[in-house]
Amino acid sequence: MDWELCLETVQYVFNNTHHSALMTSSTKLLLGYDQRNNSDANLIKLLNEIANIDKDFSLEREKSRELALNIASKIKSYNKSYYDKHHHKPLSYKSGDFVMIRDSAVKMGECRKLKSDFKGPYKVTKVLDKNRYVVQDIPGSSITSRSYNSILSPDRMKLWIKALPETDQVSDVQS
C-alpha cells in the first residue's frame, strides 16, 4: 500500500485524536469542533442526534482553549520546578586555577575499567563568555608530547587542588 494514499486518513486521525495533555483534540481546540468529512461523519451525526446535542461552538471552542492554556501552564510550572530542583549551577573557575579534564578517549588495547575518568592537571588560562574556559598545559610540565590547548565547558572539568589564600601561604612559609 502506498503511503501517499493513507496520508489523508492518518492526518485526520492525528488531528482528531484526544490529546491527554490538552484534554481535547487539536482540531477541536483550533476550530471548536471535530472534523466531520471522513468516513465516520455519519456515525458522529447519528450520535449527536440521539443525544440531542445543540452546542454553541464558539463557547465550546473558548472553553477548550482555556482548558488547554491552563493545562499547558501547569505543565510549564511543573517542568520549571523539576528543572530547578535537579539542575545544579556549574562551578566557575578563575584564570590560574588547576583543573582535571574528563578523559573519554580510550586507546586500542587500553582497559576502560581501570582507567581514570579525569586526566591532568591543566591550567585555566582565560575565562571566556557563556561559561567557557581556555585550558592549557601547565608551563614546563606537559603530560604528552603535544601541548594541550582547548576551550572547555565546566561539565568536562573539575577542580584539581583548591588554592590556599595568599595570607595562609605566607604565614606557613615564615613559621
C-alpha positions as CSV (number, residue, x, y, z in Angstrom):
1,M,0.0,0.0,0.0
2,D,1.4,3.4,-1.0
3,W,1.7,5.8,2.0
4,E,0.5,8.7,0.0
5,L,-2.9,7.1,-0.3
6,C,-3.1,6.8,3.5
7,L,-1.7,10.2,4.3
8,E,-5.1,12.0,4.4
9,T,-6.6,9.3,6.8
10,V,-3.5,9.4,9.0
11,Q,-3.7,13.3,9.2
12,Y,-7.4,13.1,10.0
13,V,-6.8,10.6,12.8
14,F,-3.9,12.6,14.2
15,N,-5.8,15.8,14.2
16,N,-8.9,14.3,15.8
17,T,-7.3,12.1,18.4
18,H,-7.9,13.1,22.0
19,H,-4.7,14.5,23.4
20,S,-4.1,13.7,27.1
21,A,-2.2,16.9,27.9
22,L,-4.6,19.2,26.1
23,M,-7.7,17.2,27.2
24,T,-9.2,17.6,23.7
25,S,-8.2,17.1,20.1
26,S,-6.1,19.6,18.2
27,T,-8.9,20.2,15.6
28,K,-11.4,20.9,18.3
29,L,-9.0,23.3,20.0
30,L,-8.4,25.2,16.8
31,L,-11.8,25.1,15.1
32,G,-14.2,24.5,18.0
33,Y,-15.5,21.2,16.6
34,D,-14.2,17.8,15.4
35,Q,-13.8,17.3,11.7
36,R,-16.8,15.6,10.0
37,N,-15.6,15.0,6.5
38,N,-14.4,11.4,6.8
39,S,-16.0,8.0,6.9
40,D,-17.1,8.4,10.5
41,A,-19.1,11.6,9.8
42,N,-22.4,9.7,9.6
43,L,-21.8,8.0,12.9
44,I,-21.0,11.2,14.6
45,K,-24.1,12.9,13.2
46,L,-26.2,10.0,14.4
47,L,-24.8,10.0,17.9
48,N,-25.3,13.8,18.1
49,E,-28.9,13.5,17.0
50,I,-29.5,10.7,19.6
51,A,-28.1,12.8,22.4
52,N,-29.9,15.9,21.1
53,I,-26.7,17.9,21.5
54,D,-27.1,21.5,20.5
55,K,-23.8,23.3,21.2
56,D,-22.7,26.8,20.9
57,F,-19.4,26.1,19.0
58,S,-17.7,29.4,19.8
59,L,-18.4,29.0,23.6
60,E,-17.2,25.4,23.4
61,R,-14.0,26.4,21.5
62,E,-13.2,29.1,24.1
63,K,-13.7,26.6,26.9
64,S,-11.4,24.1,25.2
65,R,-8.8,26.8,24.6
66,E,-9.0,28.0,28.2
67,L,-8.6,24.4,29.5
68,A,-5.6,23.8,27.2
69,L,-4.0,27.1,28.3
70,N,-4.5,26.1,32.0
71,I,-3.1,22.6,31.5
72,A,-0.1,24.0,29.5
73,S,0.7,26.5,32.2
74,K,0.5,23.7,34.9
75,I,2.9,21.6,32.8
76,K,5.2,24.5,32.3
77,S,5.3,25.3,36.0
78,Y,5.9,21.6,36.8
79,N,8.8,21.4,34.3
80,K,10.3,24.6,35.8
81,S,10.1,23.3,39.3
82,Y,11.6,19.9,38.2
83,Y,14.4,21.7,36.4
84,D,15.2,24.0,39.3
85,K,15.2,21.1,41.7
86,H,17.5,18.9,39.7
87,H,19.7,21.5,37.9
88,H,23.0,22.3,39.7
89,K,24.7,25.6,38.8
90,P,28.1,24.8,37.2
91,L,31.3,25.7,39.0
92,S,33.0,28.8,37.9
93,Y,36.8,28.8,37.6
94,K,39.2,31.7,37.7
95,S,42.3,32.2,35.5
96,G,45.1,30.4,37.1
97,D,43.1,27.5,38.6
98,F,44.3,24.0,38.2
99,V,41.7,21.6,36.8
100,M,41.3,18.0,35.8
101,I,39.7,17.2,32.4
102,R,37.3,14.4,31.7
103,D,39.0,11.8,29.6
104,S,36.6,10.0,27.3
105,A,39.0,8.7,24.8
106,V,40.0,5.0,25.1
107,K,43.1,3.9,23.2
108,M,43.2,0.5,21.5
109,G,44.1,-2.2,24.0
110,E,43.6,0.0,27.0
111,C,41.3,-1.2,29.8
112,R,38.5,1.3,30.4
113,K,37.6,-0.3,33.7
114,L,40.9,0.6,35.4
115,K,41.4,3.9,33.6
116,S,40.8,7.2,35.5
117,D,37.9,9.3,34.4
118,F,39.9,12.5,34.5
119,K,43.4,13.5,33.3
120,G,45.5,16.4,34.2
121,P,46.3,18.7,35.9
122,Y,45.9,21.6,33.5
123,K,45.7,25.3,34.0
124,V,42.8,27.6,33.2
125,T,44.5,30.5,31.3
126,K,41.5,32.6,30.3
127,V,37.8,32.9,31.2
128,L,35.5,33.3,28.1
129,D,31.9,34.3,27.8
130,K,29.0,31.9,28.2
131,N,30.7,29.8,30.9
132,R,33.7,28.6,28.7
133,Y,37.3,28.4,29.6
134,V,40.6,28.2,27.8
135,V,42.6,25.3,29.3
136,Q,46.3,24.7,28.6
137,D,49.1,22.5,29.8
138,I,51.0,23.8,32.9
139,P,54.0,25.6,31.5
140,G,57.1,23.3,31.7
141,S,55.2,20.1,32.6
142,S,53.5,18.8,29.5
143,I,51.7,15.4,30.1
144,T,52.0,14.3,26.5
145,S,54.4,15.1,23.7
146,R,52.0,17.6,22.2
147,S,50.9,20.7,24.2
148,Y,47.3,20.8,25.2
149,N,45.3,24.0,24.4
150,S,41.5,23.8,24.3
151,I,38.2,25.6,25.1
152,L,36.0,23.6,27.6
153,S,32.8,23.9,29.5
154,P,32.7,23.3,33.2
155,D,30.8,20.0,32.9
156,R,34.0,18.5,31.4
157,M,36.3,19.8,34.2
158,K,36.8,19.5,38.0
159,L,39.0,21.5,40.3
160,W,42.3,19.7,40.9
161,I,43.6,21.4,44.0
162,K,41.9,24.3,45.8
163,A,44.5,27.1,46.1
164,L,45.1,28.3,49.6
165,P,44.6,32.0,50.2
166,E,47.8,34.1,49.8
167,T,47.9,35.1,53.5
168,D,47.9,31.5,54.7
169,Q,50.7,30.5,52.4
170,V,52.9,33.4,53.6
171,S,52.4,32.6,57.3
172,D,53.1,28.9,56.7
173,V,56.4,29.8,54.9
174,Q,57.5,32.1,57.7
175,S,56.9,29.6,60.5
